[in-house]
Amino acid sequence: MSDSDSTHQVHPRPVQAEVVVSKDVPDGRAMIPVHCKGKLVLALHPDHASEQLARELANHFAHATRVGLAALYAPIEEARPRPEV
């Protein structure tokens, strides 16, 4: 059966991960996930992470998904609002 069969099930789509150090991460947070079309971006606060950590995490995610240790998927529905921290 295809993805558009009579049950109308929506299947998650695989995505890539990117890790960046960003000043846009609010104070009080070490990391925030950002869902973009086709990828998940993990934004790290510059006071809590280095560019080296961001590169190493990105390389780990790429390796893990390439060899089948992990699979990252886009949400099936719109993400629910995150609680205030």
N, CA, C and O atoms as a DFTB+ gen file, in Angstrom:
340 C
 N C O
     1  1       0.839      -1.184       0.000
     2  2       0.000       0.000       0.000
     3  2       0.881       1.244       0.000
     4  3       1.995       1.223       0.524
     5  1       0.397       2.288      -0.569
     6  2       1.173       3.522      -0.647
     7  2       0.887       4.403       0.564
     8  3      -0.001       4.117       1.366
     9  1       1.663       5.482       0.677
    10  2       1.453       6.422       1.775
    11  2       0.085       7.084       1.698
    12  3      -0.408       7.601       2.701
    13  1      -0.521       7.075       0.545
    14  2      -1.817       7.734       0.380
    15  2      -2.941       6.709       0.277
    16  3      -3.891       6.910      -0.479
    17  1      -2.844       5.601       1.035
    18  2      -3.889       4.584       0.979
    19  2      -5.147       5.098       1.664
    20  3      -5.192       6.242       2.116
    21  1      -6.159       4.257       1.738
    22  2      -7.457       4.693       2.216
    23  2      -7.465       5.057       3.695
    24  3      -8.408       5.707       4.144
    25  1      -6.463       4.668       4.466
    26  2      -6.432       5.026       5.882
    27  2      -5.891       6.433       6.099
    28  3      -6.030       6.981       7.192
    29  1      -5.291       7.015       5.104
    30  2      -4.730       8.370       5.147
    31  2      -3.729       8.531       6.281
    32  3      -3.686       9.580       6.924
    33  1      -2.934       7.517       6.530
    34  2      -1.893       7.626       7.540
    35  2      -0.798       8.554       7.028
    36  3      -0.422       8.521       5.856
    37  1      -0.307       9.368       7.926
    38  2       0.806      10.254       7.598
    39  2       2.062       9.626       8.180
    40  3       2.113       9.320       9.371
    41  1       3.075       9.432       7.342
    42  2       4.310       8.820       7.785
    43  2       5.372       9.890       8.002
    44  3       5.497      10.808       7.191
    45  1       6.141       9.785       9.091
    46  2       7.192      10.777       9.314
    47  2       8.236      10.729       8.211
    48  3       8.475       9.684       7.606
    49  1       8.855      11.882       7.958
    50  2       9.878      11.998       6.927
    51  2      11.247      12.082       7.583
    52  3      11.412      12.807       8.565
    53  1      12.249      11.347       7.056
    54  2      13.594      11.471       7.618
    55  2      14.139      12.875       7.395
    56  3      13.865      13.508       6.375
    57  1      14.909      13.346       8.355
    58  2      15.503      14.683       8.261
    59  2      16.982      14.612       8.618
    60  3      17.451      13.619       9.173
    61  1      17.701      15.663       8.297
    62  2      19.103      15.796       8.670
    63  2      19.187      16.667       9.916
    64  3      18.265      17.425      10.217
    65  1      20.291      16.555      10.633
    66  2      20.500      17.383      11.824
    67  2      21.661      18.331      11.589
    68  3      22.655      17.982      10.953
    69  1      21.515      19.517      12.107
    70  2      22.575      20.526      12.064
    71  2      22.732      21.054      13.486
    72  3      21.741      21.215      14.199
    73  1      23.947      21.320      13.897
    74  2      24.211      21.857      15.237
    75  2      24.980      23.162      15.065
    76  3      26.004      23.205      14.382
    77  1      24.478      24.229      15.693
    78  2      25.111      25.535      15.571
    79  2      25.216      26.186      16.942
    80  3      24.415      25.903      17.833
    81  1      26.195      27.050      17.107
    82  2      26.280      27.907      18.290
    83  2      25.641      29.228      17.896
    84  3      26.027      29.840      16.900
    85  1      24.652      29.669      18.689
    86  2      23.901      30.859      18.297
    87  2      23.616      31.767      19.483
    88  3      23.216      31.304      20.551
    89  1      23.826      33.066      19.284
    90  2      23.489      34.065      20.296
    91  2      21.979      34.217      20.452
    92  3      21.514      34.861      21.393
    93  1      21.211      33.627      19.535
    94  2      19.752      33.723      19.588
    95  2      19.127      32.787      20.618
    96  3      17.935      32.888      20.911
    97  1      19.936      31.870      21.170
    98  2      19.412      30.995      22.227
    99  2      19.220      31.864      23.471
   100  3      20.151      32.548      23.895
   101  1      18.034      31.842      24.051
   102  2      17.775      32.713      25.201
   103  2      18.678      32.398      26.393
   104  3      19.068      31.250      26.605
   105  1      19.005      33.440      27.167
   106  2      19.737      33.224      28.410
   107  2      18.918      32.291      29.294
   108  3      17.688      32.341      29.305
   109  1      19.616      31.448      30.024
   110  2      18.941      30.467      30.860
   111  2      18.714      29.142      30.168
   112  3      18.314      28.169      30.807
   113  1      18.965      29.089      28.866
   114  2      18.842      27.844      28.098
   115  2      20.209      27.488      27.534
   116  3      20.941      28.372      27.089
   117  1      20.565      26.213      27.545
   118  2      21.825      25.767      26.953
   119  2      21.626      25.399      25.491
   120  3      22.553      25.508      24.689
   121  1      20.405      24.959      25.136
   122  2      20.129      24.480      23.779
   123  2      18.644      24.624      23.494
   124  3      17.810      24.469      24.386
   125  1      18.325      24.921      22.243
   126  2      16.931      24.864      21.810
   127  2      16.879      24.124      20.474
   128  3      17.731      24.336      19.612
   129  1      15.878      23.257      20.304
   130  2      15.695      22.598      19.016
   131  2      14.873      23.506      18.102
   132  3      13.912      24.136      18.542
   133  1      15.256      23.567      16.842
   134  2      14.534      24.365      15.859
   135  2      14.204      23.447      14.690
   136  3      15.104      22.911      14.044
   137  1      12.914      23.266      14.420
   138  2      12.509      22.414      13.308
   139  2      12.379      23.270      12.053
   140  3      11.576      24.201      12.004
   141  1      13.165      22.949      11.058
   142  2      13.118      23.607       9.761
   143  2      12.699      22.558       8.739
   144  3      12.797      21.360       9.005
   145  1      12.245      22.986       7.599
   146  2      11.833      22.027       6.579
   147  2      13.020      21.153       6.183
   148  3      14.029      21.653       5.685
   149  1      12.893      19.855       6.405
   150  2      13.914      18.911       5.991
   151  2      15.085      18.738       6.933
   152  3      15.982      17.942       6.658
   153  1      15.098      19.483       8.066
   154  2      16.213      19.295       8.990
   155  2      15.824      19.753      10.392
   156  3      14.895      20.537      10.585
   157  1      16.561      19.240      11.344
   158  2      16.443      19.660      12.737
   159  2      17.721      20.405      13.071
   160  3      18.819      19.892      12.858
   161  1      17.582      21.610      13.593
   162  2      18.740      22.400      13.991
   163  2      18.755      22.449      15.517
   164  3      17.771      22.839      16.145
   165  1      19.872      22.051      16.099
   166  2      20.067      22.204      17.535
   167  2      20.928      23.443      17.733
   168  3      22.106      23.453      17.375
   169  1      20.337      24.483      18.303
   170  2      21.047      25.735      18.532
   171  2      21.575      25.730      19.963
   172  3      20.815      25.560      20.916
   173  1      22.885      25.919      20.100
   174  2      23.551      25.889      21.396
   175  2      23.905      27.309      21.829
   176  3      24.345      28.121      21.015
   177  1      23.709      27.604      23.113
   178  2      24.051      28.923      23.653
   179  2      25.579      29.055      23.700
   180  3      26.252      28.123      24.139
   181  1      26.137      30.175      23.263
   182  2      27.600      30.320      23.226
   183  2      28.268      30.259      24.603
   184  3      29.457      29.951      24.684
   185  1      27.540      30.543      25.683
   186  2      28.130      30.441      27.027
   187  2      28.210      28.986      27.506
   188  3      28.890      28.694      28.489
   189  1      27.526      28.088      26.823
   190  2      27.450      26.698      27.265
   191  2      28.072      25.707      26.288
   192  3      28.183      24.521      26.600
   193  1      28.473      26.170      25.122
   194  2      29.015      25.248      24.114
   195  2      30.006      25.975      23.219
   196  3      29.955      27.194      23.053
   197  1      30.900      25.194      22.653
   198  2      31.904      25.755      21.744
   199  2      31.601      25.351      20.308
   200  3      30.789      24.460      20.057
   201  1      32.259      26.013      19.379
   202  2      32.136      25.643      17.968
   203  2      32.633      24.211      17.764
   204  3      32.088      23.476      16.941
   205  1      33.663      23.815      18.510
   206  2      34.187      22.454      18.399
   207  2      33.114      21.444      18.803
   208  3      32.931      20.434      18.124
   209  1      32.406      21.707      19.901
   210  2      31.341      20.801      20.324
   211  2      30.258      20.712      19.255
   212  3      29.769      19.623      18.952
   213  1      29.884      21.850      18.685
   214  2      28.859      21.857      17.643
   215  2      29.296      21.005      16.446
   216  3      28.507      20.217      15.925
   217  1      30.564      21.162      16.007
   218  2      31.070      20.368      14.885
   219  2      31.065      18.883      15.211
   220  3      30.652      18.064      14.390
   221  1      31.529      18.531      16.417
   222  2      31.610      17.126      16.791
   223  2      30.228      16.494      16.920
   224  3      30.033      15.348      16.516
   225  1      29.271      17.228      17.477
   226  2      27.902      16.709      17.551
   227  2      27.313      16.522      16.160
   228  3      26.682      15.502      15.885
   229  1      27.515      17.502      15.282
   230  2      27.002      17.393      13.911
   231  2      27.620      16.193      13.205
   232  3      26.925      15.459      12.503
   233  1      28.919      15.992      13.386
   234  2      29.580      14.829      12.773
   235  2      29.034      13.528      13.345
   236  3      28.847      12.558      12.610
   237  1      28.775      13.499      14.653
   238  2      28.223      12.298      15.269
   239  2      26.831      11.999      14.726
   240  3      26.537      10.856      14.378
   241  1      25.968      13.015      14.650
   242  2      24.625      12.795      14.108
   243  2      24.684      12.302      12.667
   244  3      23.943      11.395      12.290
   245  1      25.560      12.894      11.864
   246  2      25.690      12.474      10.464
   247  2      26.145      11.022      10.379
   248  3      25.596      10.245       9.598
   249  1      27.136      10.653      11.172
   250  2      27.629       9.272      11.165
   251  2      26.543       8.311      11.656
   252  3      26.303       7.275      11.036
   253  1      25.895       8.649      12.755
   254  2      24.893       7.753      13.343
   255  2      23.727       7.507      12.389
   256  3      23.226       6.386      12.306
   257  1      23.293       8.529      11.675
   258  2      22.197       8.325      10.730
   259  2      22.673       7.604       9.472
   260  3      21.923       6.828       8.880
   261  1      23.911       7.854       9.063
   262  2      24.444       7.213       7.851
   263  2      24.601       5.704       8.031
   264  3      24.329       4.942       7.103
   265  1      25.037       5.264       9.213
   266  2      25.293       3.833       9.427
   267  2      24.112       3.120      10.081
   268  3      24.189       1.920      10.343
   269  1      23.041       3.827      10.345
   270  2      21.843       3.192      10.878
   271  2      21.754       3.101      12.388
   272  3      20.899       2.384      12.909
   273  1      22.618       3.811      13.107
   274  2      22.530       3.814      14.568
   275  2      21.383       4.684      15.066
   276  3      20.882       4.481      16.172
   277  1      20.969       5.642      14.260
   278  2      19.889       6.546      14.639
   279  2      19.122       6.961      13.395
   280  3      19.650       6.944      12.283
   281  1      17.882       7.328      13.601
   282  2      17.058       7.863      12.523
   283  2      16.343       9.090      13.064
   284  3      15.668       9.011      14.091
   285  1      16.483      10.213      12.389
   286  2      15.820      11.448      12.787
   287  2      14.640      11.678      11.857
   288  3      14.768      11.559      10.638
   289  1      13.497      12.005      12.433
   290  2      12.298      12.191      11.636
   291  2      11.661      13.531      11.943
   292  3      11.735      14.033      13.064
   293  1      11.028      14.105      10.915
   294  2      10.267      15.332      11.095
   295  2       8.986      14.986      11.838
   296  3       8.469      13.878      11.695
   297  1       8.472      15.910      12.623
   298  2       7.229      15.626      13.325
   299  2       6.093      15.394      12.330
   300  3       6.048      16.006      11.263
   301  1       5.185      14.507      12.699
   302  2       4.039      14.208      11.846
   303  2       3.095      15.406      11.822
   304  3       2.543      15.747      10.777
   305  1       2.915      16.034      12.965
   306  2       2.041      17.185      13.082
   307  2       2.864      18.391      13.497
   308  3       4.054      18.280      13.792
   309  1       2.222      19.526      13.515
   310  2       2.900      20.724      14.009
   311  2       3.299      20.490      15.455
   312  3       2.550      19.890      16.226
   313  1       4.470      20.961      15.813
   314  2       4.953      20.795      17.180
   315  2       4.049      21.553      18.150
   316  3       3.552      22.637      17.843
   317  1       3.850      20.969      19.311
   318  2       3.057      21.651      20.345
   319  2       3.894      22.800      20.905
   320  3       5.123      22.764      20.835
   321  1       3.244      23.804      21.451
   322  2       3.998      24.909      22.037
   323  2       4.873      24.419      23.185
   324  3       4.461      23.565      23.969
   325  1       6.078      24.963      23.277
   326  2       6.986      24.566      24.350
   327  2       6.658      25.371      25.605
   328  3       6.300      26.546      25.513
   329  1       6.779      24.747      26.771
   330  2       6.528      25.485      28.008
   331  2       7.583      26.566      28.229
   332  3       8.730      26.422      27.805
   333  1       7.199      27.611      28.871
   334  2       8.142      28.675      29.215
   335  2       9.100      28.144      30.260
   336  3       8.703      27.382      31.141
   337  1      10.369      28.545      30.169
   338  2      11.368      28.104      31.144
   339  2      11.817      29.275      31.966
   340  3      12.660      29.122      32.850
